Amino acid sequence: MLKINIGLIRGVCQMPAYIAYEKGFFKEQGLEISYSIDPTAWLLPNKLISGKISFGILPWTRTVSARDNGDNMVVIAGSGYEEPATVVRKDSGINDLSELKGKRISLPVAGGMKDLTSQVLFKKYDITPENTEIIRLPSGDAAMLALLSGRVDATTNVEPYTTMAVEVGIGKIIARGKDVVPKTPGCSITTTDEFLQNHSDVALNFLNAILKAEAFCNREPDDAAKISSKYIGIPAMIIREALRYNQPHVDITGSMDAMMRIVKLMKELGYIKTMPQDFCNFKLLEKAMAELG
């Protein structure tokens, strides 16, 4: 059985990997998986590039940035989809996205989908550091803690954390990813060109296991929430509630137009110098989906 190291973070977007591991779907595909869970996604690119891990599930925009820097990361499938939601404090008086201007907003490190979803909102509603207090923090967790503690009025985060803010009685969700960045992936299954070239059979087996896990998540959301609770550190009941609004989505073959709009925004913001076109390769995903029927 082939030993493979994978890098994960925490969230609904990672659930196919948690489930594939716990339910033995990786082993069914002849893969012996070891995993690490990092506190934030921006730690994963270096692990991929250095070969410490073979696959990571991280924001696809990190892969765009890596390609822009000359590194050879490549997205081969989705996992999270239309992930971010904008959550405000119930006592903030904010009821609509148009009311964010002039309030206090927290953001995580630049370049992920939480940040870029916020940037879409900022552009639409003319929100700038000059008219709004925008606090940049080192992680999505830190940005959420700023909201829960009352330091800020609003933040954009992913599930199950936005639902958690609602369930503890502090937050109110005023928009979801489908409203702001429709059809846009979030954390995506990522590897390197070299690994894909040298181990395409392994990558195909990995995707077969992930697709089976996605189907399990859709079919058995209660069990999927229970399995994922120990990885995410959030009660299963909150994860289950989050799944009513946002689910993993592996097939992102129809998302390229939405992704390129975000790439264009990244260039406008100065996050990247060029607009890489080769950051995705969905050939094995299409093959895996065809085999699954």
SEKOLNU-618836 format. One line per 4 residues: number of its first residue (from 1); their letters; for each residue x, y, z of N, C-alpha, C. Coordinates in Angstrom, 2 decimals. Example, Ala and Ser with C-alpha at 12.3 -4.5 7.8 and 13.67 -1.06 7.14 Angstrom:
# SEKOLNU-618836
1 = AS = 13.19,-5.69,7.80,12.30,-4.50,7.80,13.20,-3.30,7.80; 12.85,-2.25,7.08,13.67,-1.06,7.14,12.90,0.03,7.87
This chain:
# SEKOLNU-618836
1 = MLKI = 0.85,-1.20,0.00,0.00,0.00,0.00,0.89,1.25,0.00; 0.62,2.19,-0.90,1.45,3.37,-1.06,1.17,4.38,0.05; 2.24,4.90,0.66,2.11,5.88,1.72,2.10,7.29,1.14; 1.08,8.06,1.51,0.91,9.42,1.00,0.66,10.36,2.17
5 = NIGL = 1.36,11.49,2.18,1.12,12.53,3.19,0.24,13.62,2.58; -0.77,14.03,3.34,-1.65,15.11,2.87,-1.72,16.21,3.93; -1.95,17.42,3.46,-2.06,18.57,4.34,-3.47,19.13,4.33; -4.04,19.29,5.51,-5.41,19.75,5.65,-5.47,20.95,6.59
9 = IRGV = -6.62,21.63,6.58,-6.93,22.62,7.59,-8.27,22.22,8.21; -9.10,23.16,8.64,-10.33,22.80,9.32,-11.50,23.52,8.68; -12.60,22.77,8.50,-13.80,23.38,7.94,-14.62,22.40,7.14; -15.81,22.81,6.76,-16.68,22.01,5.91,-15.98,21.66,4.60
13 = CQMP = -15.15,22.58,4.11,-14.46,22.37,2.85,-13.48,21.20,2.88; -13.12,20.76,4.07,-12.16,19.66,4.22,-12.84,18.31,4.47; -14.15,18.31,4.59,-14.86,17.11,5.03,-14.67,15.87,4.15; -14.58,16.00,2.81,-14.33,14.79,2.02,-13.06,14.05,2.43
17 = AYIA = -12.00,14.79,2.80,-10.76,14.14,3.22,-10.92,13.48,4.58; -11.57,14.18,5.53,-11.80,13.57,6.85,-12.55,12.24,6.69; -13.60,12.29,5.87,-14.47,11.12,5.72,-13.77,10.00,4.98; -13.05,10.35,3.92,-12.32,9.33,3.16,-11.32,8.60,4.05
21 = YEKG = -10.71,9.33,4.97,-9.76,8.71,5.90,-10.50,7.82,6.91; -11.52,8.37,7.55,-12.20,7.66,8.63,-13.01,6.45,8.13; -13.56,6.55,6.94,-14.39,5.46,6.40,-13.58,4.44,5.62; -12.29,4.65,5.50,-11.44,3.67,4.80,-11.48,3.76,3.30
25 = FFKE = -11.98,4.87,2.75,-12.07,4.99,1.30,-10.69,5.10,0.66; -9.76,5.75,1.34,-8.39,5.81,0.82,-7.78,4.41,0.75; -7.96,3.65,1.81,-7.40,2.30,1.84,-8.00,1.42,0.74; -9.29,1.61,0.47,-9.93,0.86,-0.61,-9.25,1.12,-1.95
29 = QGLE = -8.65,2.31,-2.07,-7.96,2.70,-3.31,-6.47,2.36,-3.26; -6.05,1.62,-2.24,-4.65,1.22,-2.13,-3.73,2.30,-1.61; -4.28,3.28,-0.88,-3.49,4.40,-0.37,-3.43,4.35,1.15; -2.22,4.43,1.68,-2.03,4.56,3.12,-1.75,6.03,3.41
33 = ISYS = -2.71,6.69,4.03,-2.66,8.14,4.19,-2.21,8.52,5.60; -1.30,9.47,5.67,-1.03,10.18,6.91,-1.35,11.65,6.66; -1.82,12.33,7.68,-2.26,13.70,7.47,-1.73,14.60,8.58; -1.65,15.87,8.27,-1.40,16.91,9.27,-2.47,17.97,9.09
37 = IDPT = -2.87,18.58,10.17,-3.86,19.66,10.11,-3.20,20.94,10.58; -3.05,21.87,9.67,-2.39,23.13,9.99,-3.39,24.18,10.44; -2.92,25.18,11.20,-3.85,26.19,11.72,-4.35,27.17,10.67; -3.63,27.28,9.55,-4.05,28.22,8.51,-3.53,27.75,7.15
41 = AWLL = -4.26,28.08,6.10,-3.97,27.54,4.78,-2.67,28.05,4.18; -2.22,29.24,4.58,-1.03,29.78,3.91,0.24,29.01,4.27; 0.14,28.07,5.23,1.29,27.22,5.56,1.46,26.06,4.58; 0.42,25.73,3.83,0.45,24.52,3.02,1.26,24.62,1.71
45 = PNKL = 1.28,25.75,1.01,2.03,25.78,-0.25,3.49,25.36,-0.11; 4.18,25.84,0.90,5.59,25.46,1.05,5.74,23.96,1.28; 4.80,23.36,1.97,4.86,21.92,2.19,4.69,21.16,0.88; 3.80,21.64,0.03,3.62,21.01,-1.27,4.85,21.17,-2.15
49 = ISGK = 5.35,22.38,-2.21,6.47,22.68,-3.09,7.72,21.91,-2.66; 7.89,21.75,-1.34,9.07,21.06,-0.82,8.94,19.54,-0.87; 7.72,19.03,-1.14,7.50,17.60,-1.20,7.17,16.96,0.14; 6.95,17.77,1.18,6.59,17.21,2.48,5.20,16.58,2.44
53 = ISFG = 4.34,17.11,1.60,3.02,16.51,1.38,2.83,16.34,-0.12; 1.98,15.37,-0.49,1.69,15.12,-1.91,0.41,15.81,-2.36; -0.52,15.97,-1.42,-1.78,16.66,-1.71,-2.08,17.61,-0.57; -2.71,18.72,-0.90,-3.22,19.63,0.11,-4.60,20.09,-0.30
57 = ILPW = -5.42,20.43,0.68,-6.72,21.03,0.39,-6.66,22.45,0.93; -6.54,23.39,0.01,-6.28,24.78,0.36,-6.93,25.69,-0.68; -7.08,26.97,-0.37,-7.70,27.87,-1.33,-6.98,27.84,-2.68; -7.76,27.68,-3.74,-7.16,27.59,-5.08,-6.42,28.87,-5.45
61 = TRTV = -6.78,29.98,-4.80,-6.09,31.25,-5.07,-4.64,31.20,-4.61; -4.34,30.36,-3.61,-2.94,30.18,-3.20,-2.14,29.52,-4.33; -2.80,28.66,-5.08,-2.13,28.02,-6.22,-1.88,29.05,-7.32; -2.83,29.94,-7.55,-2.62,31.01,-8.53,-1.40,31.85,-8.14
65 = SARD = -1.31,32.20,-6.86,-0.17,32.99,-6.39,1.14,32.21,-6.55; 1.10,30.90,-6.28,2.29,30.07,-6.43,2.74,30.03,-7.88; 1.81,29.85,-8.81,2.17,29.84,-10.24,2.75,31.19,-10.65; 2.19,32.25,-10.11,2.69,33.58,-10.42,4.14,33.75,-9.95
69 = NGDN = 4.49,33.02,-8.88,5.85,33.08,-8.35,6.79,32.05,-9.00; 6.26,31.28,-9.97,7.09,30.30,-10.65,7.08,28.93,-10.03; 6.23,28.70,-9.03,6.12,27.38,-8.42,5.07,26.55,-9.13; 5.15,25.24,-8.98,4.43,24.34,-9.89,3.21,23.67,-9.27
73 = MVVI = 2.55,24.34,-8.36,1.32,23.79,-7.79,0.21,23.78,-8.84; -0.72,22.82,-8.68,-1.83,22.71,-9.63,-3.07,22.18,-8.92; -4.21,22.77,-9.22,-5.50,22.34,-8.67,-6.05,21.22,-9.55; -6.45,20.10,-8.92,-6.98,18.99,-9.71,-8.46,18.70,-9.41
77 = AGSG = -9.02,19.34,-8.39,-10.45,19.15,-8.07,-10.84,20.14,-7.00; -12.15,20.29,-6.83,-12.64,21.13,-5.76,-12.78,20.36,-4.46; -13.28,21.05,-3.47,-13.67,20.45,-2.20,-14.66,21.39,-1.52; -14.23,22.64,-1.28,-15.16,23.66,-0.84,-15.74,24.40,-2.04
81 = YEEP = -16.91,25.03,-1.84,-17.60,25.66,-2.98,-18.52,26.75,-2.45; -18.43,27.94,-3.02,-19.24,29.09,-2.58,-19.18,29.19,-1.06; -17.98,29.05,-0.53,-17.79,28.88,0.91,-18.09,30.11,1.77; -17.49,31.27,1.48,-17.54,32.35,2.46,-18.94,32.88,2.70
85 = ATVV = -19.18,33.28,3.93,-20.42,33.97,4.30,-20.04,35.20,5.10; -20.78,36.26,4.92,-20.54,37.48,5.69,-21.43,37.46,6.91; -20.80,37.53,8.08,-21.53,37.46,9.34,-21.27,38.74,10.12; -22.32,39.26,10.71,-22.23,40.49,11.49,-22.72,40.21,12.91
89 = RKDS = -22.33,41.06,13.82,-22.87,40.96,15.18,-24.35,41.36,15.18; -25.14,40.64,15.95,-26.58,40.94,16.01,-26.83,42.34,16.55; -25.89,42.81,17.38,-26.07,44.13,17.98,-25.43,45.25,17.17; -24.99,44.94,15.93,-24.28,45.93,15.11,-25.21,46.88,14.37
93 = GIND = -26.47,46.48,14.24,-27.41,47.28,13.45,-27.28,47.09,11.96; -26.43,46.16,11.53,-26.22,45.90,10.10,-27.20,44.82,9.64; -27.93,45.11,8.59,-28.89,44.16,8.05,-28.64,43.83,6.58; -27.73,44.56,5.95,-27.51,44.41,4.52,-26.05,44.72,4.21
97 = LSEL = -25.55,44.14,3.13,-24.16,44.37,2.74,-23.87,45.85,2.51; -24.84,46.58,2.04,-24.65,48.00,1.76,-24.40,48.81,3.02; -24.66,48.22,4.18,-24.50,48.93,5.45,-23.15,48.65,6.13; -22.26,47.92,5.45,-20.94,47.61,6.03,-20.02,48.83,6.04
101 = KGKR = -20.20,49.72,5.10,-19.35,50.91,5.00,-19.42,51.72,6.28; -18.25,52.06,6.81,-18.19,52.85,8.04,-18.18,52.02,9.31; -18.31,50.71,9.17,-18.29,49.82,10.34,-16.88,49.29,10.56; -16.74,48.34,11.46,-15.44,47.72,11.76,-15.44,46.29,11.21
105 = ISLP = -14.47,45.99,10.36,-14.45,44.71,9.65,-13.09,44.05,9.85; -13.09,42.75,10.13,-11.84,41.99,10.23,-11.63,41.14,9.00; -10.35,41.00,8.61,-9.96,40.19,7.46,-8.78,39.30,7.86; -8.69,38.09,7.28,-7.49,37.28,7.47,-6.40,37.68,6.48
109 = VAGG = -5.32,36.92,6.45,-4.20,37.17,5.54,-4.70,37.31,4.10; -4.12,38.22,3.37,-4.52,38.48,1.99,-4.30,37.28,1.09; -5.23,37.08,0.15,-5.02,36.10,-0.91,-5.89,34.87,-0.86; -6.57,34.61,0.25,-7.49,33.49,0.32,-8.89,33.93,-0.07
113 = MKDL = -9.83,32.99,-0.13,-11.18,33.32,-0.59,-11.97,34.14,0.44; -11.65,34.04,1.72,-12.31,34.92,2.70,-11.96,36.37,2.38; -10.67,36.60,2.20,-10.20,37.94,1.88,-10.76,38.41,0.54; -10.68,37.58,-0.48,-11.08,38.02,-1.82,-12.59,38.22,-1.94
117 = TSQV = -13.37,37.43,-1.19,-14.81,37.69,-1.15,-15.06,39.06,-0.54; -14.34,39.37,0.52,-14.46,40.70,1.13,-14.06,41.79,0.15; -13.01,41.53,-0.63,-12.56,42.54,-1.60,-13.61,42.80,-2.68; -14.35,41.74,-3.06,-15.46,41.92,-4.00,-16.50,42.86,-3.40
121 = LFKK = -16.80,42.64,-2.12,-17.78,43.50,-1.44,-17.26,44.93,-1.31; -15.99,45.05,-0.96,-15.41,46.39,-0.80,-15.49,47.17,-2.10; -15.20,46.50,-3.19,-15.24,47.17,-4.49,-16.66,47.59,-4.85; -17.61,46.72,-4.59,-19.01,47.00,-4.96,-19.60,48.14,-4.13
125 = YDIT = -19.23,48.17,-2.84,-19.87,49.15,-1.94,-18.94,50.29,-1.53; -17.84,50.45,-2.27,-16.90,51.55,-2.04,-16.43,51.60,-0.59; -16.01,50.44,-0.10,-15.48,50.35,1.26,-13.97,50.43,1.18; -13.39,51.41,1.87,-11.94,51.62,1.84,-11.42,51.82,3.26
129 = PENT = -10.10,51.69,3.45,-9.54,51.96,4.78,-9.77,53.40,5.24; -10.03,54.28,4.30,-10.28,55.68,4.65,-11.66,55.88,5.25; -12.65,55.07,4.84,-14.01,55.28,5.36,-14.49,54.16,6.29; -13.67,53.14,6.47,-14.06,51.98,7.27,-12.84,51.45,8.01
133 = EIIR = -13.02,51.06,9.27,-11.91,50.46,10.02,-11.78,48.99,9.61; -10.71,48.68,8.88,-10.46,47.32,8.40,-9.24,46.77,9.13; -9.44,45.67,9.87,-8.37,45.10,10.68,-7.90,43.81,10.02; -6.64,43.78,9.62,-6.05,42.60,8.98,-5.41,41.73,10.06
137 = LPSG = -5.83,40.46,10.14,-5.36,39.54,11.17,-4.71,38.32,10.52; -3.94,37.52,11.29,-3.13,36.46,10.67,-3.88,35.22,10.22; -5.14,35.07,10.60,-5.87,33.86,10.23,-7.37,34.12,10.25; -8.11,33.18,9.62,-9.57,33.26,9.68,-10.09,33.11,11.10
141 = DAAM = -9.42,32.26,11.89,-9.82,32.09,13.29,-9.72,33.42,14.04; -8.62,34.12,13.84,-8.41,35.40,14.51,-9.46,36.42,14.08; -9.79,36.41,12.79,-10.81,37.33,12.29,-12.17,37.04,12.92; -12.48,35.76,13.10,-13.75,35.39,13.73,-13.76,35.74,15.22
145 = LALL = -12.63,35.52,15.90,-12.55,35.88,17.32,-12.75,37.38,17.52; -12.27,38.18,16.56,-12.47,39.62,16.65,-13.96,39.96,16.62; -14.73,39.21,15.82,-16.17,39.42,15.79,-16.83,38.95,17.09; -16.50,37.75,17.52,-17.14,37.18,18.71,-16.85,38.00,19.96
149 = SGRV = -15.66,38.60,20.01,-15.27,39.38,21.18,-15.85,40.78,21.18; -16.39,41.21,20.04,-16.94,42.55,19.93,-15.97,43.59,19.41; -14.75,43.16,19.04,-13.77,44.12,18.51,-14.18,44.66,17.15; -14.86,43.83,16.34,-15.35,44.28,15.04,-16.84,43.97,14.91
153 = DATT = -17.44,44.58,13.90,-18.88,44.40,13.65,-19.17,43.31,12.64; -18.18,43.01,11.78,-18.44,42.10,10.67,-17.16,41.40,10.23; -17.33,40.22,9.66,-16.22,39.51,9.04,-16.79,38.57,8.00; -15.94,38.09,7.12,-16.33,37.07,6.15,-15.53,35.81,6.46
157 = NVEP = -16.23,34.70,6.65,-15.57,33.47,7.05,-16.27,32.30,6.39; -15.83,31.10,6.70,-16.38,29.90,6.08,-17.13,29.07,7.12; -17.82,28.05,6.63,-18.53,27.15,7.52,-17.59,26.10,8.10; -17.84,25.67,9.35,-19.03,25.94,10.16,-18.90,27.15,11.08
161 = YTTM = -17.89,27.99,10.86,-17.62,29.06,11.81,-18.67,30.17,11.79; -19.21,30.47,10.60,-20.26,31.48,10.55,-21.53,30.98,11.22; -21.86,29.71,11.00,-23.02,29.13,11.70,-22.77,29.08,13.20; -21.54,28.81,13.62,-21.21,28.81,15.04,-21.51,30.18,15.65
165 = AVEV = -21.16,31.25,14.95,-21.41,32.59,15.46,-22.91,32.83,15.67; -23.71,32.27,14.76,-25.16,32.38,14.90,-25.66,31.54,16.07; -25.17,30.30,16.17,-25.67,29.36,17.17,-25.32,29.79,18.59; -24.23,30.51,18.80,-23.90,30.99,20.14,-24.61,32.30,20.47
169 = GIGK = -25.42,32.78,19.53,-26.26,33.93,19.81,-25.63,35.28,19.56; -24.47,35.30,18.92,-23.76,36.56,18.69,-23.91,37.06,17.26; -23.89,36.14,16.28,-23.83,36.55,14.89,-25.13,36.44,14.12; -25.12,37.09,12.96,-26.22,37.04,12.01,-25.61,37.04,10.61
173 = IIAR = -25.98,36.07,9.79,-25.43,35.98,8.43,-26.28,36.84,7.50; -25.61,37.74,6.77,-26.34,38.63,5.87,-26.10,38.31,4.40; -25.13,37.46,4.10,-24.90,37.05,2.70,-24.04,35.81,2.70; -24.21,35.00,1.64,-23.42,33.79,1.47,-22.66,33.85,0.14
177 = GKDV = -21.73,32.90,0.00,-20.90,32.89,-1.18,-21.68,32.89,-2.48; -22.79,32.18,-2.51,-23.59,32.11,-3.74,-24.17,33.48,-4.11; -24.26,34.38,-3.12,-24.77,35.73,-3.40,-23.67,36.65,-3.90; -22.43,36.43,-3.45,-21.34,37.36,-3.71,-20.39,36.84,-4.79
181 = VPKT = -19.99,35.57,-4.69,-19.06,34.97,-5.65,-19.63,33.63,-6.13; -20.75,33.67,-6.86,-21.40,32.41,-7.26,-20.50,31.53,-8.13; -20.64,30.22,-7.93,-19.92,29.18,-8.68,-18.41,29.20,-8.44; -17.97,29.88,-7.40,-16.54,29.97,-7.14,-16.11,28.93,-6.12
185 = PGCS = -15.10,28.12,-6.42,-14.58,27.16,-5.45,-13.91,27.87,-4.28; -13.70,27.11,-3.23,-12.91,27.60,-2.10,-11.67,26.74,-1.98; -11.54,26.05,-0.86,-10.41,25.12,-0.71,-10.54,24.00,-1.74; -9.45,23.72,-2.41,-9.46,22.77,-3.52,-8.31,21.77,-3.39
189 = ITTT = -8.48,20.63,-4.02,-7.47,19.57,-3.96,-6.31,19.96,-4.88; -5.13,20.01,-4.29,-3.97,20.59,-4.96,-2.78,19.66,-4.84; -1.98,19.60,-5.89,-0.74,18.84,-5.87,0.28,19.63,-6.68; 1.29,18.96,-7.22,2.28,19.63,-8.06,2.31,18.99,-9.44
193 = DEFL = 2.82,19.72,-10.41,2.95,19.18,-11.76,3.78,17.89,-11.76; 4.87,17.89,-11.00,5.74,16.71,-10.97,5.03,15.49,-10.42; 4.31,15.68,-9.32,3.62,14.53,-8.74,2.56,14.02,-9.70; 1.85,14.94,-10.34,0.81,14.54,-11.28,1.39,13.79,-12.46
197 = QNHS = 2.53,14.22,-12.92,3.18,13.58,-14.06,3.72,12.19,-13.70; 4.29,12.08,-12.50,4.94,10.83,-12.10,4.02,9.83,-11.41; 2.89,10.32,-10.89,2.01,9.46,-10.10,0.54,9.72,-10.44; 0.23,9.75,-11.72,-1.15,10.04,-12.12,-2.11,8.97,-11.61
201 = DVAL = -1.65,7.72,-11.51,-2.50,6.65,-11.00,-2.85,6.88,-9.53; -1.89,7.38,-8.77,-2.15,7.68,-7.36,-3.14,8.83,-7.24; -2.95,9.86,-8.05,-3.87,11.00,-8.02,-5.28,10.59,-8.39; -5.42,9.70,-9.36,-6.73,9.21,-9.75,-7.38,8.44,-8.61
205 = NFLN = -6.62,7.58,-7.95,-7.16,6.83,-6.82,-7.55,7.76,-5.67; -6.75,8.78,-5.46,-7.05,9.77,-4.42,-8.40,10.44,-4.72; -8.60,10.84,-5.97,-9.86,11.49,-6.35,-11.04,10.53,-6.26; -10.82,9.26,-6.59,-11.90,8.28,-6.45,-12.38,8.22,-5.00
209 = AILK = -11.43,8.22,-4.06,-11.78,8.17,-2.64,-12.49,9.44,-2.21; -12.03,10.58,-2.69,-12.65,11.87,-2.33,-14.08,11.95,-2.86; -14.29,11.51,-4.09,-15.65,11.54,-4.66,-16.59,10.63,-3.88; -16.09,9.48,-3.45,-16.92,8.58,-2.64,-17.26,9.24,-1.31
213 = AEAF = -16.30,9.95,-0.74,-16.53,10.64,0.53,-17.53,11.79,0.37; -17.45,12.50,-0.75,-18.42,13.57,-1.02,-19.83,12.99,-1.09; -19.97,11.86,-1.76,-21.29,11.22,-1.87,-21.79,10.81,-0.49; -20.89,10.30,0.36,-21.27,9.93,1.73,-21.76,11.15,2.50
217 = CNRE = -21.04,12.26,2.35,-21.41,13.49,3.05,-22.81,13.96,2.66; -23.12,13.86,1.38,-24.43,14.28,0.90,-25.53,13.31,1.33; -25.17,12.03,1.39,-26.15,10.99,1.72,-26.38,10.84,3.22; -25.31,11.04,4.00,-25.36,10.81,5.45,-24.81,12.04,6.18
221 = PDDA = -25.48,13.17,6.09,-24.92,14.39,6.69,-24.77,14.33,8.21; -25.65,13.60,8.88,-25.53,13.48,10.34,-24.24,12.76,10.71; -23.98,11.64,10.06,-22.75,10.89,10.33,-21.52,11.68,9.90; -21.63,12.36,8.76,-20.51,13.15,8.27,-20.14,14.25,9.27
225 = AKIS = -21.15,14.87,9.86,-20.90,15.91,10.85,-20.22,15.34,12.09; -20.67,14.17,12.52,-20.06,13.54,13.69,-18.60,13.17,13.43; -18.33,12.62,12.25,-16.96,12.25,11.89,-16.06,13.48,11.88; -16.57,14.57,11.35,-15.75,15.77,11.14,-15.55,16.59,12.40
229 = SKYI = -16.37,16.37,13.41,-16.32,17.20,14.61,-14.96,17.18,15.28; -14.32,16.02,15.35,-13.04,15.95,16.05,-11.92,16.64,15.28; -12.07,16.76,13.97,-11.08,17.45,13.16,-11.27,18.97,13.22; -12.51,19.40,13.20,-12.80,20.83,13.15,-12.79,21.45,14.54
233 = GIPA = -13.17,20.66,15.55,-13.22,21.18,16.91,-14.49,21.94,17.21; -15.53,21.67,16.46,-16.84,22.30,16.62,-17.86,21.18,16.85; -18.86,21.37,17.71,-19.85,20.31,17.94,-20.52,19.85,16.64; -20.82,18.57,16.59,-21.43,17.98,15.39,-22.74,18.66,15.03
237 = MIIR = -23.52,19.08,16.04,-24.82,19.70,15.76,-24.64,21.02,14.99; -23.56,21.76,15.27,-23.31,23.00,14.54,-22.85,22.70,13.12; -21.99,21.69,12.97,-21.54,21.30,11.62,-22.73,20.83,10.80; -23.62,20.06,11.43,-24.80,19.58,10.71,-25.68,20.74,10.25
241 = EALR = -25.83,21.75,11.09,-26.61,22.92,10.72,-25.92,23.67,9.57; -24.60,23.76,9.63,-23.85,24.43,8.56,-24.04,23.74,7.22; -24.15,22.42,7.25,-24.31,21.65,6.02,-25.65,21.92,5.33; -26.58,22.51,6.04,-27.86,22.87,5.41,-27.66,24.02,4.41
245 = YNQP = -26.59,24.77,4.60,-26.35,25.96,3.78,-25.14,25.84,2.86; -24.19,24.99,3.22,-22.98,24.87,2.42,-22.47,23.44,2.50; -22.18,22.85,1.33,-21.73,21.46,1.27,-20.46,21.38,0.42; -19.65,20.36,0.68,-18.48,20.13,-0.20,-18.94,19.91,-1.65
249 = HVDI = -18.08,20.27,-2.57,-18.43,20.18,-4.00,-17.14,19.94,-4.77; -16.94,18.72,-5.21,-15.66,18.32,-5.82,-15.59,18.70,-7.29; -16.70,18.62,-8.00,-16.72,18.91,-9.43,-16.75,20.42,-9.67; -15.60,20.99,-10.00,-15.53,22.42,-10.29,-15.15,22.66,-11.75
253 = TGSM = -15.43,21.67,-12.60,-15.08,21.81,-14.02,-15.87,22.95,-14.68; -16.99,23.34,-14.11,-17.79,24.43,-14.69,-17.54,25.78,-14.04; -16.45,25.89,-13.29,-16.21,27.11,-12.51,-15.12,28.02,-13.07; -14.58,27.70,-14.23,-13.42,28.46,-14.70,-13.71,29.94,-14.94
257 = DAMM = -14.89,30.28,-15.44,-15.21,31.68,-15.67,-15.22,32.44,-14.34; -15.84,31.84,-13.32,-15.89,32.47,-12.00,-14.49,32.61,-11.41; -13.67,31.59,-11.61,-12.31,31.62,-11.08,-11.48,32.71,-11.77; -11.63,32.84,-13.07,-10.84,33.85,-13.78,-11.26,35.27,-13.40
261 = RIVK = -12.51,35.44,-13.00,-12.91,36.76,-12.49,-12.16,37.09,-11.21; -11.97,36.08,-10.36,-11.22,36.29,-9.13,-9.74,36.51,-9.43; -9.19,35.78,-10.40,-7.80,35.98,-10.80,-7.59,37.42,-11.28; -8.52,37.91,-12.06,-8.45,39.29,-12.54,-8.43,40.27,-11.36
265 = LMKE = -9.27,40.00,-10.36,-9.30,40.86,-9.17,-7.97,40.79,-8.42; -7.39,39.59,-8.32,-6.09,39.44,-7.66,-5.03,40.31,-8.33; -5.06,40.37,-9.64,-4.09,41.20,-10.37,-4.36,42.69,-10.12; -5.64,43.06,-10.13,-5.99,44.46,-9.88,-5.53,44.90,-8.49
269 = LGYI = -5.59,43.99,-7.54,-5.20,44.30,-6.16,-3.70,44.25,-5.95; -2.97,43.78,-6.95,-1.52,43.67,-6.82,-1.07,42.41,-6.11; -1.97,41.44,-5.94,-1.61,40.18,-5.29,-0.74,39.32,-6.21; -0.92,39.46,-7.51,-0.13,38.72,-8.50,0.31,39.69,-9.59
273 = KTMP = 1.39,39.33,-10.29,1.91,40.18,-11.36,1.34,39.79,-12.72; 1.07,38.49,-12.90,0.54,37.99,-14.17,-0.82,37.33,-13.91; -1.43,36.82,-14.96,-2.68,36.08,-14.80,-2.46,34.64,-15.28; -1.96,33.75,-14.40,-1.67,32.38,-14.80,-2.92,31.69,-15.36
277 = QDFC = -2.73,30.90,-16.43,-3.83,30.19,-17.06,-3.74,28.67,-16.79; -2.62,28.24,-16.25,-2.35,26.80,-16.15,-2.38,26.29,-14.71; -3.18,26.93,-13.87,-3.20,26.55,-12.45,-4.18,25.40,-12.16; -4.93,24.96,-13.17,-5.88,23.86,-13.01,-5.62,22.77,-14.05
281 = NFKL = -5.86,21.53,-13.64,-5.82,20.38,-14.55,-6.89,19.41,-14.09; -8.00,19.36,-14.81,-9.15,18.57,-14.38,-9.30,17.24,-15.14; -8.27,16.84,-15.85,-8.38,15.62,-16.66,-8.65,14.39,-15.80; -7.95,14.27,-14.69,-8.16,13.10,-13.83,-9.50,13.19,-13.09
285 = LEKA = -9.92,14.38,-12.75,-11.24,14.55,-12.13,-12.32,14.07,-13.08; -12.22,14.48,-14.34,-13.22,14.06,-15.33,-13.21,12.54,-15.49; -12.01,11.95,-15.47,-11.90,10.50,-15.58,-12.49,9.80,-14.36; -12.21,10.32,-13.18,-12.74,9.73,-11.94,-14.26,9.82,-11.91
289 = MAEL = -14.81,10.96,-12.32,-16.27,11.11,-12.33,-16.91,10.17,-13.34; -16.25,9.98,-14.47,-16.77,9.05,-15.49,-16.76,7.62,-14.96; -15.71,7.24,-14.25,-15.63,5.89,-13.67,-16.70,5.69,-12.60; -16.98,6.76,-11.86,-17.98,6.68,-10.79,-19.37,6.53,-11.38
293 = G = -19.54,7.06,-12.60,-20.84,6.95,-13.27,-21.77,8.05,-12.85
